[in-house]
Amino acid sequence: MNNNQISNPKTEVPKGTNINDKDYMNSLLSCLKEMVKNYSVVLTEVSNETLYNEYKTMFDEYSNLQRETYELMFRKGWYAIEKAEQQKLDTKYQTLNQEFTDLNA
C-alpha cells in the first residue's frame, strides 16, 4: 500500500465476470453521486417553495445515502483516499487566506 493512502483492509469478493457486492456498491455510489449533483441543480432552479422543500428533503436523503454508501465501501477497503502533503495544505491555506484578505480590503 502507498504511504500516502488511507484505507482499511480489503474485503475480498469473488473474481470473475459475475457481479459481486463491490460492483453493486460501486454502481450504487456512482448513481447516488449523480443524483445528488442533479438535485443540487434543481434546488438552484426551482421557483415554487413547496417544490423546493420537497426536493430539498430528497436531496438530503440521497446525500446521506451517498455518504453512508461511501463510508461502507471505505470500511470494507473498497475505497481509499490519499493523504495530502502538509506543504500542499499550507500552500492552499495561504492562497485562500490571501483571497479572503483581498475580498475584505
C-alpha positions in Angstrom: 0.0 0.0 0.0 1.2 3.5 -0.8 2.2 5.5 2.3 0.1 8.4 1.1 -3.1 6.3 1.0 -5.5 5.8 3.9 -7.6 2.6 3.6 -8.9 -0.3 5.5 -8.1 -4.0 4.9 -9.9 -5.0 1.7 -12.9 -7.3 2.0 -12.3 -9.9 -0.7 -15.0 -10.5 -3.3 -15.3 -13.3 -5.9 -13.3 -12.9 -9.0 -14.7 -13.4 -12.5 -17.4 -12.0 -14.7 -20.3 -12.3 -12.1 -21.3 -9.1 -10.4 -20.2 -9.0 -6.8 -21.0 -6.8 -3.8 -18.2 -4.4 -4.6 -19.5 -4.0 -8.1 -23.0 -3.3 -6.8 -21.7 -0.8 -4.3 -19.6 1.0 -7.0 -22.7 1.2 -9.2 -24.8 2.5 -6.4 -22.3 5.1 -5.3 -22.0 6.4 -8.9 -25.7 6.7 -9.2 -26.1 8.4 -5.9 -23.3 10.9 -6.7 -25.1 11.8 -10.0 -28.5 12.1 -8.3 -27.0 14.4 -5.6 -25.5 16.6 -8.3 -28.7 16.7 -10.2 -30.8 17.6 -7.2 -28.4 20.4 -6.3 -29.0 21.9 -9.8 -32.8 21.5 -9.3 -32.6 23.3 -5.9 -31.0 26.3 -7.6 -33.6 26.5 -10.3 -37.0 25.6 -8.7 -39.1 28.7 -8.1 -42.0 27.1 -6.1 -41.4 27.0 -2.3 -43.4 23.8 -1.9 -41.4 22.0 -4.6 -38.2 23.4 -3.2 -38.9 21.9 0.2 -39.8 18.5 -1.4 -36.6 18.5 -3.5 -34.5 19.6 -0.5 -35.8 16.7 1.5 -35.0 14.3 -1.3 -31.6 15.9 -1.8 -30.8 15.5 1.9 -31.9 11.8 1.9 -29.8 11.0 -1.2 -26.9 12.9 0.1 -27.0 11.0 3.3 -27.4 7.7 1.5 -24.4 8.6 -0.7 -22.3 9.3 2.3 -23.3 6.0 4.1 -22.5 4.1 0.9 -19.1 5.7 0.7 -18.4 5.0 4.4 -19.4 1.3 4.0 -17.1 1.0 1.0 -14.3 2.6 2.9 -14.7 0.3 5.9 -14.6 -2.7 3.5 -11.4 -1.4 2.0 -13.0 -0.8 -1.4 -12.3 2.9 -1.4 -9.0 4.5 -0.5 -8.2 8.1 0.0 -4.9 9.9 -0.4 -3.2 11.9 2.3 -2.4 15.4 1.3 1.2 16.5 1.9 1.4 19.2 4.6 3.2 21.5 2.2 0.2 21.4 -0.2 -2.2 22.1 2.6 -0.1 25.0 3.8 0.1 26.5 0.3 -3.6 26.1 -0.3 -4.4 27.7 3.0 -2.1 30.7 2.2 -3.7 31.1 -1.2 -7.3 31.0 0.2 -6.3 33.2 3.1 -4.9 35.8 0.7 -8.0 35.7 -1.5 -10.1 36.2 1.6 -8.0 39.1 2.7 -8.3 40.7 -0.7 -12.0 40.4 -0.7 -12.2 42.2 2.6 -9.9 45.0 1.6 
